[in-house]
Amino acid sequence: MKRRTLLQSLPAVALFPTAAWLTSDQEKAGSGQSATPVYELRVYHTYEGKLDDLLRRFREHTTKLFEKHGMKNVAYWTPTEEPLKGKTLVYILAHPSREAATANWKAFGDDPEWRSVRDKSEANGKIVEKVDSTFLVLTDFSPSLS
């Protein structure tokens, strides 16, 4: 599935819950600087037969760790058609800014709890073969998320 097709198929309504969170974080900053909220589209391509292991890891651990490190879970999808069906996880995270995203990912990667979860889930081999990440900002003609 091409990225453009994927983006066009994502319902904007799935992003509504994040608008208040992004706005409140900007207001809390209070530094006079207006950070631009960013959304991060991530596509995980798993090794054959490993999607269920990845979904379990996200369901039981990863989404909570994302929130712990300032990343807002927006929505998660699995494709219904080949060639991605059964081996791909697609999701969107929201960050208050691109700089915050960098800091959030560093803190997440350094978290001992995350490292333990990852190592245990990969005891029988690696799960994720490839990750695609794209940072996005809303266009001026996008429907309001507030």
Rosetta blueprint (number, residue, H / E / L):
1 M L
2 K L
3 R H
4 R H
5 T H
6 L H
7 L H
8 Q H
9 S H
10 L L
11 P L
12 A H
13 V H
14 A H
15 L H
16 F H
17 P H
18 T H
19 A H
20 A H
21 W H
22 L H
23 T H
24 S H
25 D H
26 Q H
27 E H
28 K H
29 A H
30 G L
31 S L
32 G L
33 Q L
34 S L
35 A L
36 T L
37 P L
38 V E
39 Y E
40 E E
41 L E
42 R E
43 V E
44 Y E
45 H E
46 T E
47 Y L
48 E L
49 G L
50 K L
51 L H
52 D H
53 D H
54 L H
55 L H
56 R H
57 R H
58 F H
59 R H
60 E H
61 H H
62 T H
63 T H
64 K H
65 L H
66 F H
67 E H
68 K H
69 H L
70 G L
71 M L
72 K E
73 N E
74 V E
75 A E
76 Y E
77 W E
78 T L
79 P L
80 T L
81 E L
82 E L
83 P L
84 L L
85 K L
86 G L
87 K L
88 T E
89 L E
90 V E
91 Y E
92 I E
93 L E
94 A E
95 H E
96 P L
97 S L
98 R H
99 E H
100 A H
101 A H
102 T H
103 A H
104 N H
105 W H
106 K H
107 A H
108 F H
109 G H
110 D H
111 D L
112 P H
113 E H
114 W H
115 R H
116 S H
117 V H
118 R H
119 D H
120 K H
121 S H
122 E L
123 A L
124 N L
125 G L
126 K L
127 I L
128 V E
129 E E
130 K E
131 V E
132 D E
133 S E
134 T E
135 F E
136 L E
137 V L
138 L L
139 T L
140 D L
141 F L
142 S L
143 P L
144 S L
145 L L
146 S L
